Structure formats: structure tokens, C-alpha cells
Amino acid sequence: MKKSIYNTLRIIIAIVALFFLSFTVTGNELERELNKIELYIENDIDSALLILNNIYEKYRRSATDWEIARMYHFYANIYADKEENQNALEYYLMAKEKYESIDSLKRAASLYPDIGVIYYWLGDYEKAIAAYMEGVKAAELNNDKISMARCFQNMGLVYSEIGEIDLTLKYYNKVLELSNQIPNFDSEKAGALQNIGVEYSKQGELETAINYYQQSLKIYEELNELGNMAITYNNIGVLFSQKQLSDSTITYYKKALNVFYSIDFKRGISISLYNIGQIYRQEMKNELALEYFYKSLE
């Protein structure tokens, strides 16, 4: 009798073990498939959506809440990249709610900047600011300085859009303050410096704007971020042009041109050639001007 009970228990234990083994394998399989989505999002957004649809249909009944939240999050990112903003907003909100339901509060809080961006793209600046403010509160609770900086940066962009210069500068400067406390955040710091330069240039404070651009440029050069270097060279050239300093203008336009050539960015090449032509035209150097204008059309 004892032997029979023992054998029965062994069978039950084996069935339970088999169940958990099956569940684990399925979970690992889903995790692997979800990890592949990130690569597709970077390289082929339409294929990413098709694959995610198949994964969702295959696993939606067996997936954990965490996995469902991740799938919603992927849907949101894909629709945002496809500029289908209403769909993106719906899935970001669904992902946030699902993360909150499983007490993944830090992950939920990380979505506020994205939600704010979607509201911004939809033209609802009030809701964009509200989302960023919620993001700041959540980031403070989680001591998440990166999310906090992203929210401040985006708040600056919104206030810039509606012409609130003082608030724009306030939040860009908050990004600068935080950037010194966050490791490997130099590129974002350079972006904030660049944005501050833009605001001062709008106000006609050209020397101050150039100073901020130069600070930004130094960081981009140290990081060897060629695209951002070229854009910053061009922006400095524009300001020197406004100051009617032709030699300095051409120097920076040509620096931008050389970098655009090195990364084969044709639109940047065309713009730089045209800008140089414009300066030569203003100097009445018509043959040189025509040479650069023709090159800009190639």
C-alpha cells in the first residue's frame, strides 16, 4: 500500500515538474521572440509590426502581465515610429496601466516622456506638459535622474514651441544641472547646450548663442558624433552670417560641408554648398557663387 502511494506521488510530482518545465520553456521562447522585435524596430518597422501581431496572437492567453505590458510597449514604440500617434498614445497608456498593475512603477514612470511626446505631436501642449510633470514626480520617487532629465528637456521643447522663453531656458538649464550627475550623459548635455543656444539666437543675443553652440560643439567633437558636429558647425555659421562676418561664416559652413561629405549626407551637402554660395553672392564673388549653387543641385 505504501509503495503504491509512493509511486502515485512520484507520478504527480513528475507531472507537476513537467508542467513547470513546459511553462518555463514557453516563457523563455516568448522572451526570445520579444527580444528579436527590438532589432526589427531598428531596421524594418513594418516587419516588426507583423511579427509582433503574430507573437501577440500566439501568446496573449498564456503570457504574464509583464509580458503583455512589454508587448503593449512595443506596439506603442512601433506606432510612434510610424507616426500613427493616436495608436501610439493608446498603447503607451495601456502599457503604463499594465506596468502599474504589477507594481512595476519605475517602468511605468519611464513611459511618461514618451506619452508627453505623443501629446506634443498631437498638438495638445497642455497634456504634454502634464505628462512630463507626472514623469518628473515619478522619477524623483524612483531617483531616476535620466527620466527626469528627459522630461525637463521635453518640457523645454514644448515651452519653446509656445514662445515661453523664460520657462524654456529654465527647463533646459535643469537638464544641464542633472547632466553633471548622470554618467555617460554627455551627448544629452550637448543637446541641451545646443537648445539654449537656439533660444538666445531667437532673441538676437548672438554672442551668447555662439558661446553655447561652441560648448556643445566641444562635447560633440570629443564624442566624435559627426552628424551633430556638422549641424552645430552649420548653426554657428548661420550666426556668424547674421553678424556679417563672412570669413568666419564660410569657415564654419565648410567645416559642416566636409563632415557631411564624410558621412555621405546628401541633403546636408546640398544645404552647405548653397549656404556658401549665398555668402559669395553677398560678397559679389559671382563666379564662385555660381560654382557652389550649381554643385548644390547635383
Secondary structure, 3 states (H helix, E strand, C coil): CHHHHHHHHHHHHHHHHHHHHHHHHHHHHHHHHHHHHHHHHHHCHHHHHHHHHHHHHHHCCCCCHHHHHHHHHHHHHHHHHCCCHHHHHHHHHHHHHHHHHCCCHHHHHCCHHHHHHHHHHCCCHHHHHHHHHHHHHHHHHHCCHHHHHHHHHHHHHHHHHCCCHHHHHHHHHHHHHHHCCCCCCHHHHHHHHHHHHHHHHHCCCHHHHHHHHHHHHHHHHHHCCHHHHHHHHHHHHHHHHHCCCHHHHHHHHHHHHHHHHHCCCHHHHHHHHHHHHHHHHHCCCHHHHHHHHHHHHC
